[in-house]
């Protein structure tokens, strides 16, 4: 979605919780970020919120109340309905959300080997490098 509005972008900032599928310890998360960086040529900066502080996520904090208000009283009968309700959320100030359904199927239980993890080009921040890092694209495979 961002490529059309920011065609000259060279970096992407991702803010993420510290646990779950995008957790700071998740090997598959980092491997997939590497694949994304290679595919797009973007440096992907990641900042994980400390445990219990996801409410600090400014976008989530600012938009979630509007999302819940928008779907209040509406039946959430399908994934498509949920995505549509989220995508049609705006604030009085003019902020809007873009959302689309990812209908791809993803395997569960995927294990990332030490060799695969070693292939991730990660540059850790001096401040909490386990929570703050950049995934650099591999120049030979990026666009």
C-alpha positions in Angstrom: 0.0 0.0 0.0 2.8 2.4 0.8 4.7 2.0 -2.4 2.2 4.1 -4.3 2.2 7.0 -1.9 5.9 6.8 -1.0 7.7 5.5 -4.2 11.1 6.9 -3.2 11.1 5.4 0.3 14.3 3.6 1.3 13.3 2.7 4.9 10.3 1.4 6.7 9.7 1.7 10.5 7.7 -1.1 12.2 6.5 -0.8 15.8 5.6 -4.1 17.3 4.6 -5.7 20.5 7.4 -7.7 22.4 5.6 -11.0 22.2 3.5 -13.2 20.0 4.1 -13.8 16.3 6.0 -10.5 15.9 7.9 -10.8 19.1 11.5 -9.8 19.6 12.6 -13.4 20.1 10.6 -14.9 17.1 13.1 -16.3 14.6 10.5 -16.6 11.8 9.5 -12.9 12.3 13.1 -11.9 11.6 13.5 -14.3 8.7 10.3 -13.0 7.0 11.4 -9.4 7.6 14.6 -10.3 5.8 12.6 -11.7 2.9 10.5 -8.5 2.8 13.6 -6.3 2.9 15.2 -8.3 0.1 12.0 -8.2 -2.0 11.5 -4.4 -1.6 15.0 -3.2 -1.1 13.9 -1.4 2.0 15.8 -1.2 5.3 13.3 -2.3 7.9 13.7 -0.6 11.3 11.9 -2.4 14.1 11.1 -1.1 17.5 9.5 -3.5 19.9 7.4 -2.1 22.8 8.5 -3.4 26.2 6.2 -6.1 27.6 2.9 -4.7 28.8 3.2 -1.4 27.0 1.6 -1.9 23.6 -0.8 0.9 24.6 2.1 3.2 23.7 1.6 2.4 20.1 0.3 5.8 19.0 -1.6 4.6 15.9 -3.3 1.7 17.7 -4.1 3.9 20.7 -5.5 6.7 18.5 -7.5 4.6 16.1 -8.8 1.6 18.1 -11.6 3.5 19.9 -12.8 4.7 16.5 -12.6 1.1 15.0 -14.7 -0.3 17.9 -17.2 2.5 17.7 -17.6 1.9 13.9 -18.4 -1.8 14.4 -20.5 -1.4 17.5 -23.7 -3.4 17.1 -22.7 -4.9 13.8 -22.3 -8.7 13.5 -18.7 -9.8 12.8 -19.8 -12.7 10.6 -16.6 -13.1 8.5 -13.0 -12.0 8.2 -14.1 -9.9 5.2 -16.7 -8.1 7.3 -14.1 -7.3 10.0 -11.6 -5.9 7.5 -14.4 -3.9 5.7 -15.4 -2.3 9.0 -11.8 -1.5 9.9 -11.2 -0.1 6.4 -14.2 2.2 6.6 -13.2 3.8 9.9 -12.3 7.5 10.0 -12.0 10.1 12.7 -13.5 13.6 12.9 -10.0 15.0 12.3 -9.9 13.1 8.9 -7.6 10.2 9.8 -8.5 7.0 8.0 -7.5 3.4 8.0 -6.5 1.3 5.0 -7.0 -2.4 5.4 -7.2 -5.4 3.1 -7.8 -9.1 3.7 -4.7 -11.3 3.3 -6.4 -14.6 2.3 -3.1 -16.4 1.9 -2.6 -19.6 3.9 0.5 -19.8 6.2 1.9 -23.0 7.6 2.1 -23.4 11.3 5.0 -24.9 13.3 7.6 -23.5 10.9 11.1 -23.9 12.5 14.0 -21.5 11.5 17.4 -23.1 11.7 20.5 -21.5 13.1 21.9 -21.3 9.5 18.8 -19.5 8.3 18.8 -17.1 11.2 22.5 -16.4 10.6 21.5 -15.2 7.1 19.4 -12.3 8.5 21.3 -9.0 8.0 20.5 -7.5 11.4 22.0 -4.3 12.7 21.2 -3.9 16.4 20.8 -0.6 18.1 23.2 0.3 20.9 20.1 0.9 23.0 18.3 -2.4 23.7 19.5 -4.0 20.5 17.2 -7.0 21.1 14.2 -4.7 20.9 15.5 -2.1 18.4 17.2 -3.2 15.2 17.3 -2.8 11.4 17.0 -5.6 8.9 19.1 -4.7 5.9 18.3 -5.9 2.4 20.7 -8.3 0.8 22.0 -6.3 -2.2 22.4 -9.2 -4.5 18.7 -10.2 -4.2 16.9 -6.8 -3.6 15.4 -4.8 -6.4 
